[in-house]
């Protein structure tokens, strides 16, 4: 191996190794227990496995196809982890939704089963003609979905508006994965001879630029939208307030938090990553309701749906089901919002038989 090849091998493999170490750190040892950090760790882990396979194959074309299959298996998860990382930051998701878990494990199960039934070493033409192109197509689709999530940030850049540090961070990660994807597709299409190793070099370069940037800045708390806010009592601007309202409505409708009879202002604020003071301020200034009325409206609307259906539950049971602690509280809130009692409402929407 010539000196230039040794230097190329060293730089490429060093990036893969450091990416692996950083990924493991974010997954198991980081002090900032944010969902986005775990997803970024998983993303770096699968990219590093993919890069390591590329480096080994570039310098040894007789490499066992078992290693090639392992690298392509990891490659199948790069797109999903990127998309979920971007989504967790842009939409400030605090907990891993079940649908994400199902999607990741389903994709992992698919690629593992394909590898068991049609191992690369026995079916190289099948992998080369169909499976590998499908892996890269899936990766590209997830990148496209990730870019769609970033459109609001890209618009702010186009309009020369200020962009938050965490938004720049997400753009950098997404841009780096996009560059990596393009370099591999470029190599597969054989547009430029010897371009296969370029993906590994780009990854090493991007990784070190990111690390040096972090070391230079020292401050990293603002690189996540989920980080604790130093100015918890600071009034949010209209744009941020609208984002909070969207997260609030999504939390109430999708997770049905209103059904918790012990739901408190601070509990709800924690779910959407704002302070209790900010949530109270937003509800009063932007929604025009206090916390109790806001939650009770969700409960009453749900109760109306249940009262309208052919439901065998009693009125009292329905009140308890939607989150009220007592019959009297349920009746008082229902009459205040609907201007009639639950029983009268049920009679008015139930057809005569």
Beta strands, then each sheet from edge to edge (+ up, - down):
end
